[in-house]
Amino acid sequence: MTDKKEFTVSIVWGEFIVNQNIPKSYTFQSEEELEAFLLGVEETNGWMDYNAVVHTKGKDQKFTLEEFGLNVGNFTDAFLKEWEEYMENKR
């Protein structure tokens, strides 16, 4: 059995630079599907904002606030706790 390569991107959604959401991951069966999705996301920019990071180590890869270009000093303690929970078992 051959493993099919999957293409995954994680996005922190939010209208403001200081958004308080943890990343949501999207997985696609081809690079073309991923690129089409990202094009759609880019087209929405201006209506809302987002930070996206494409996975290079599989769909379970997780990213730090800094890898999303976010500043730790901008967030509440409750949000930082949620982010710590998200980061558990980081790959």
C-alpha positions in Angstrom: 0.0 0.0 0.0 1.4 3.4 -0.9 0.8 6.4 1.3 -0.8 9.3 -0.6 0.8 12.6 0.1 -1.5 15.1 1.7 -1.1 18.9 1.7 -2.0 20.8 4.8 -2.1 24.4 5.8 -2.9 26.0 9.2 -4.6 29.3 9.4 -5.2 31.7 12.3 -8.4 33.5 11.3 -9.2 37.0 12.5 -10.1 40.4 11.4 -7.5 42.2 13.4 -3.7 41.7 13.6 -4.2 40.8 17.3 -6.5 37.8 16.8 -7.2 35.5 19.6 -7.9 32.2 17.8 -5.8 29.0 17.7 -4.9 27.7 14.2 -7.4 25.7 12.2 -5.9 23.1 9.8 -7.1 22.2 6.3 -5.9 19.1 4.4 -6.1 18.5 0.7 -5.3 15.5 -1.6 -3.2 17.6 -4.1 -1.1 20.6 -4.2 -3.5 22.1 -6.8 -6.4 21.8 -4.3 -4.2 23.5 -1.6 -3.2 26.3 -4.0 -6.9 26.8 -5.1 -7.9 27.0 -1.4 -5.2 29.6 -0.7 -6.2 31.6 -3.7 -9.7 31.7 -2.3 -8.4 32.8 1.1 -6.3 35.5 -0.5 -9.3 36.8 -2.5 -11.2 37.3 0.8 -8.3 39.4 2.3 -9.6 42.9 2.8 -12.9 41.5 4.1 -11.0 39.8 6.9 -7.4 39.0 7.8 -5.6 35.8 8.4 -2.1 34.3 9.0 -1.4 31.0 7.1 1.5 28.6 7.4 1.9 25.6 5.0 2.8 22.4 6.7 6.1 20.8 5.7 6.1 17.9 8.3 2.6 16.5 7.9 -0.8 17.5 8.9 -0.1 17.1 12.7 2.6 19.7 12.6 1.9 22.7 15.0 3.3 26.2 15.0 4.2 28.7 17.6 2.8 32.2 17.8 6.0 33.5 16.4 5.8 31.2 13.4 2.5 32.8 12.6 4.1 36.3 13.0 2.1 37.0 16.2 3.5 38.8 19.2 3.1 37.0 22.5 2.8 40.3 24.4 -0.5 41.1 22.6 -2.6 38.3 24.1 -4.5 37.5 27.3 -3.4 34.9 29.8 -6.5 32.8 28.9 -5.6 32.9 25.2 -2.0 32.0 25.9 -3.2 29.0 28.0 -5.3 27.8 25.0 -2.3 28.2 22.7 -0.2 26.1 25.1 -2.9 23.4 24.9 -2.8 23.6 21.1 1.0 23.3 21.2 1.0 20.0 23.3 2.7 17.3 21.3 4.1 19.8 18.8 5.8 18.2 15.8 
